[in-house]
Every structure is written in structure tokens, then in C-alpha cells.
Amino acid sequence: MNWALISAVNDEEVAKGCLLNSPGIQTASEVLLQRGFVSAAGAYNSGIGKTKSDLLVFAHQDVFLPEGWITKVQRAIEFLSREDPAWAVLGVWGVKRSGECAGHVYCAGNMRILGRQFEGGEQVKSLDEVLLILRRSAGLVFDERLEGFHMYGTDICLEAQRKGKWCYAISAFCVHNTNGYNMLPYQF
């Protein structure tokens, strides 16, 4: 499977110790580290333009993808391609319309595993930015009017839904080595 990994990087040591140290990126067709951007949307849209793969993985620099990670993604995509061929965005942690969370990730900020292992995908209304997977063919781009590095996961999901496409949390376990924070920046 051809896939591109795109990450907005502002801390080289974190990127080297986590994302670039991940055995799960060994099969990536393209690895693009975007530096010097003032927003995730700008970094990621630039990355979309610089890569060729249809499957685009946008990951935080502090994510660790274990060996076999892409195999779990591929299984989820195969399932969803049968159930919802027009799926647009996948992620490892999200919120369903009911308010229930879905996905499977270790969060260092919470010091625990969130979610559970499951097959296929669970439809969500919003996905966390820790890791997002888009299909280039879905024709989505990030809204560069959204400043900074927060809430673009929700925004891209809303954009997909506006176009009649769905978003799913999948069970592709990874580790988010966040130092955690208890609240969003003031502007939110």
C-alpha cells in the first residue's frame, strides 16, 4: 500500500525520538516533515501538494507508530471500502454523535490506554488531531483560516460531512507521547 506520512514539526528532538523512531513508518512511500509553519492547516495543505500517495497520514511529531501499524490501518480500510466506499477521514481517537469516544490509543498525558481494540471502523462526528488519515481522492483540504495547531480535526470532519462523506475512528493502536494539558488555549 502506498501512503504518505506528513507531520508538522517544531521540535526536532521530539520528532526524532518518537515519530521518526517508529517502526510503523518503515513502509511509508513518502515521509514529509513540514517545518516553519504557523498553522497545522498550512503545513498539511502544503504536504498534500508535495506528496503523490492517495492515502495521507497526518501525525503529531510526538506519536509512536508500532510495528504492524499500517497493517491495522489497511484492514480497517478494506472493511470500510466495502461498508462505505465514500469514507473520507479516519483517525485513532474520536467522538461519536452520542458523545461516546471511539478508537484505541495510549495517551501519555492521561497515562493510560484510551478506548479498545475493534474491527472495522466506528462512525464519528469528530476526530482528534493526534493522527488523521485522509484519502486524497476525497478532495478535502484543511481550512487555513483556522490558526494554530488545534481543532483542525473537528474542522476537517465537518468539511467531509458537508460534502456527504463520513469519518471513522479505527483501531490502529499508537502511542501519543503528549505531555498533556488540561485546557485548550484561550481563543477556544
C-alpha positions as a Markdown table, in Angstrom:
| # | Residue | x | y | z |
|---|---|---|---|---|
| 1 | Met | 0.0 | 0.0 | 0.0 |
| 2 | Asn | 1.4 | 3.4 | -0.9 |
| 3 | Trp | 1.0 | 6.0 | 1.8 |
| 4 | Ala | 2.5 | 9.3 | 2.8 |
| 5 | Leu | 3.3 | 10.4 | 6.3 |
| 6 | Ile | 3.1 | 14.2 | 6.9 |
| 7 | Ser | 4.0 | 15.9 | 10.2 |
| 8 | Ala | 4.2 | 19.5 | 11.3 |
| 9 | Val | 7.5 | 19.6 | 13.2 |
| 10 | Asn | 8.6 | 22.3 | 15.6 |
| 11 | Asp | 10.8 | 20.2 | 17.9 |
| 12 | Glu | 13.5 | 18.1 | 16.2 |
| 13 | Glu | 14.3 | 16.0 | 19.3 |
| 14 | Val | 10.7 | 15.0 | 19.9 |
| 15 | Ala | 10.3 | 14.1 | 16.2 |
| 16 | Lys | 13.5 | 12.0 | 16.2 |
| 17 | Gly | 12.6 | 10.3 | 19.5 |
| 18 | Cys | 9.0 | 9.5 | 18.6 |
| 19 | Leu | 7.7 | 9.6 | 15.1 |
| 20 | Leu | 10.9 | 9.1 | 13.2 |
| 21 | Asn | 11.9 | 6.3 | 15.6 |
| 22 | Ser | 8.6 | 4.4 | 14.9 |
| 23 | Pro | 8.9 | 1.0 | 13.2 |
| 24 | Gly | 5.5 | 1.7 | 11.8 |
| 25 | Ile | 6.7 | 4.3 | 9.4 |
| 26 | Gln | 9.1 | 1.9 | 7.6 |
| 27 | Thr | 6.6 | 1.1 | 4.9 |
| 28 | Ala | 5.6 | 4.7 | 4.1 |
| 29 | Ser | 6.2 | 5.6 | 0.5 |
| 30 | Glu | 6.8 | 9.2 | 1.4 |
| 31 | Val | 7.8 | 10.9 | 4.7 |
| 32 | Leu | 7.4 | 14.6 | 4.8 |
| 33 | Leu | 8.4 | 16.8 | 7.8 |
| 34 | Gln | 6.9 | 20.2 | 7.5 |
| 35 | Arg | 8.9 | 22.9 | 9.4 |
| 36 | Gly | 8.3 | 26.6 | 10.0 |
| 37 | Phe | 4.6 | 26.8 | 9.5 |
| 38 | Val | 2.4 | 28.9 | 11.8 |
| 39 | Ser | -0.6 | 26.5 | 11.5 |
| 40 | Ala | -1.2 | 22.8 | 11.1 |
| 41 | Ala | -3.6 | 23.6 | 8.2 |
| 42 | Gly | -0.8 | 25.4 | 6.3 |
| 43 | Ala | 1.7 | 22.6 | 6.9 |
| 44 | Tyr | -0.7 | 19.9 | 6.0 |
| 45 | Asn | -2.1 | 21.5 | 2.8 |
| 46 | Ser | 1.5 | 22.2 | 1.7 |
| 47 | Gly | 2.2 | 18.5 | 2.4 |
| 48 | Ile | -0.8 | 17.4 | 0.3 |
| 49 | Gly | 0.7 | 19.4 | -2.6 |
| 50 | Lys | 4.2 | 17.8 | -2.2 |
| 51 | Thr | 3.1 | 14.2 | -2.0 |
| 52 | Lys | 1.7 | 11.8 | -4.5 |
| 53 | Ser | 0.1 | 9.0 | -2.5 |
| 54 | Asp | -3.7 | 8.7 | -2.2 |
| 55 | Leu | -3.5 | 7.7 | 1.4 |
| 56 | Leu | -2.3 | 10.7 | 3.5 |
| 57 | Val | -1.4 | 10.2 | 7.2 |
| 58 | Phe | -1.1 | 13.3 | 9.3 |
| 59 | Ala | 0.6 | 12.6 | 12.6 |
| 60 | His | 1.8 | 14.7 | 15.5 |
| 61 | Gln | 5.6 | 14.6 | 15.9 |
| 62 | Asp | 5.2 | 13.0 | 19.4 |
| 63 | Val | 3.3 | 9.9 | 18.0 |
| 64 | Phe | 4.9 | 6.5 | 18.0 |
| 65 | Leu | 3.6 | 4.0 | 15.4 |
| 66 | Pro | 4.4 | 0.4 | 16.5 |
| 67 | Glu | 5.4 | -2.3 | 14.1 |
| 68 | Gly | 2.5 | -3.6 | 12.1 |
| 69 | Trp | 0.5 | -0.3 | 12.5 |
| 70 | Ile | -0.1 | 0.1 | 8.8 |
| 71 | Thr | -1.5 | -3.5 | 8.6 |
| 72 | Lys | -4.2 | -2.5 | 11.0 |
| 73 | Val | -5.0 | 0.6 | 9.0 |
| 74 | Gln | -5.1 | -1.4 | 5.8 |
| 75 | Arg | -7.6 | -3.9 | 7.4 |
| 76 | Ala | -9.8 | -1.1 | 8.5 |
| 77 | Ile | -9.7 | 0.5 | 5.1 |
| 78 | Glu | -10.6 | -2.8 | 3.4 |
| 79 | Phe | -13.6 | -3.2 | 5.8 |
| 80 | Leu | -14.7 | 0.4 | 5.3 |
| 81 | Ser | -14.2 | 0.3 | 1.5 |
| 82 | Arg | -16.9 | -2.5 | 1.5 |
| 83 | Glu | -19.2 | -0.8 | 4.0 |
| 84 | Asp | -18.8 | 2.9 | 3.0 |
| 85 | Pro | -16.7 | 3.3 | -0.2 |
| 86 | Ala | -17.0 | 7.1 | 0.1 |
| 87 | Trp | -15.3 | 7.3 | 3.5 |
| 88 | Ala | -13.1 | 10.4 | 3.8 |
| 89 | Val | -11.3 | 10.7 | 7.1 |
| 90 | Leu | -10.0 | 8.2 | 9.6 |
| 91 | Gly | -8.4 | 8.7 | 13.0 |
| 92 | Val | -7.3 | 6.8 | 16.1 |
| 93 | Trp | -9.5 | 8.7 | 18.5 |
| 94 | Gly | -12.8 | 10.4 | 18.0 |
| 95 | Val | -16.2 | 11.2 | 19.3 |
| 96 | Lys | -19.5 | 9.7 | 18.1 |
| 97 | Arg | -22.8 | 11.6 | 17.7 |
| 98 | Ser | -23.8 | 10.0 | 21.0 |
| 99 | Gly | -20.9 | 11.7 | 22.8 |
| 100 | Glu | -19.2 | 8.3 | 23.3 |
| 101 | Cys | -15.5 | 8.1 | 22.4 |
| 102 | Ala | -14.1 | 5.6 | 19.9 |
| 103 | Gly | -10.6 | 4.5 | 19.0 |
| 104 | His | -7.6 | 2.9 | 20.5 |
| 105 | Val | -4.5 | 4.9 | 21.6 |
| 106 | Tyr | -2.2 | 5.2 | 24.6 |
| 107 | Cys | -2.2 | 8.8 | 25.8 |
| 108 | Ala | 0.9 | 9.7 | 27.9 |
| 109 | Gly | -0.9 | 12.8 | 29.2 |
| 110 | Asn | -3.6 | 10.6 | 30.7 |
| 111 | Met | -1.1 | 7.8 | 31.5 |
| 112 | Arg | -3.4 | 5.1 | 30.2 |
| 113 | Ile | -4.8 | 3.4 | 27.2 |
| 114 | Leu | -7.9 | 5.1 | 25.8 |
| 115 | Gly | -10.6 | 3.0 | 24.0 |
| 116 | Arg | -10.3 | -0.6 | 22.9 |
| 117 | Gln | -9.4 | -2.9 | 20.1 |
| 118 | Phe | -12.1 | -3.5 | 17.5 |
| 119 | Glu | -12.6 | -4.4 | 13.8 |
| 120 | Gly | -13.6 | -2.1 | 11.0 |
| 121 | Gly | -14.4 | 1.5 | 11.9 |
| 122 | Glu | -16.8 | 3.4 | 14.2 |
| 123 | Gln | -18.5 | 6.4 | 12.6 |
| 124 | Val | -17.7 | 9.6 | 14.4 |
| 125 | Lys | -18.6 | 13.3 | 14.2 |
| 126 | Ser | -15.1 | 14.5 | 15.2 |
| 127 | Leu | -11.6 | 13.2 | 15.3 |
| 128 | Asp | -8.6 | 14.2 | 17.5 |
| 129 | Glu | -5.7 | 15.6 | 15.6 |
| 130 | Val | -3.2 | 13.2 | 17.1 |
| 131 | Leu | -3.4 | 11.2 | 13.9 |
| 132 | Leu | -5.6 | 11.7 | 10.9 |
| 133 | Ile | -5.8 | 9.7 | 7.7 |
| 134 | Leu | -7.3 | 11.3 | 4.5 |
| 135 | Arg | -7.9 | 10.0 | 1.1 |
| 136 | Arg | -6.6 | 12.4 | -1.5 |
| 137 | Ser | -9.4 | 11.3 | -3.8 |
| 138 | Ala | -11.9 | 12.7 | -1.2 |
| 139 | Gly | -10.9 | 16.2 | -2.3 |
| 140 | Leu | -10.6 | 17.6 | 1.2 |
| 141 | Val | -8.1 | 20.3 | 2.3 |
| 142 | Phe | -7.6 | 21.9 | 5.7 |
| 143 | Asp | -9.0 | 25.4 | 6.3 |
| 144 | Glu | -6.0 | 27.7 | 6.6 |
| 145 | Arg | -8.2 | 30.4 | 8.2 |
| 146 | Leu | -8.0 | 28.2 | 11.3 |
| 147 | Glu | -5.0 | 29.4 | 13.1 |
| 148 | Gly | -2.6 | 27.5 | 15.2 |
| 149 | Phe | -2.5 | 23.7 | 15.9 |
| 150 | His | -5.8 | 22.9 | 17.4 |
| 151 | Met | -9.3 | 21.9 | 16.3 |
| 152 | Tyr | -8.4 | 21.2 | 12.7 |
| 153 | Gly | -9.5 | 17.5 | 13.2 |
| 154 | Thr | -13.0 | 18.7 | 14.0 |
| 155 | Asp | -13.0 | 21.1 | 11.1 |
| 156 | Ile | -11.9 | 18.6 | 8.5 |
| 157 | Cys | -14.6 | 16.2 | 9.7 |
| 158 | Leu | -17.2 | 18.9 | 9.4 |
| 159 | Glu | -16.0 | 19.7 | 5.9 |
| 160 | Ala | -16.2 | 16.0 | 5.0 |
| 161 | Gln | -19.8 | 15.8 | 6.3 |
| 162 | Arg | -20.7 | 18.9 | 4.4 |
| 163 | Lys | -19.6 | 17.0 | 1.3 |
| 164 | Gly | -21.7 | 14.0 | 2.3 |
| 165 | Lys | -18.8 | 11.9 | 3.3 |
| 166 | Trp | -18.2 | 10.1 | 6.7 |
| 167 | Cys | -15.4 | 9.9 | 9.2 |
| 168 | Tyr | -14.4 | 6.9 | 11.3 |
| 169 | Ala | -12.3 | 6.1 | 14.3 |
| 170 | Ile | -10.3 | 2.9 | 13.7 |
| 171 | Ser | -8.4 | 0.5 | 15.9 |
| 172 | Ala | -4.9 | 1.2 | 14.7 |
| 173 | Phe | -3.2 | 1.4 | 18.1 |
| 174 | Cys | -0.4 | 4.0 | 18.5 |
| 175 | Val | 1.2 | 5.9 | 21.4 |
| 176 | His | 0.7 | 9.7 | 21.8 |
| 177 | Asn | 3.7 | 10.9 | 23.9 |
| 178 | Thr | 2.0 | 14.1 | 24.8 |
| 179 | Asn | 3.0 | 16.0 | 27.9 |
| 180 | Gly | -0.7 | 16.8 | 28.3 |
| 181 | Tyr | -2.6 | 19.9 | 29.1 |
| 182 | Asn | -5.8 | 20.5 | 30.9 |
| 183 | Met | -7.4 | 23.1 | 28.7 |
| 184 | Leu | -7.3 | 24.5 | 25.2 |
| 185 | Pro | -5.7 | 27.8 | 24.5 |
| 186 | Tyr | -7.7 | 30.9 | 25.5 |
| 187 | Gln | -9.1 | 31.6 | 22.0 |
| 188 | Phe | -11.1 | 28.4 | 22.1 |
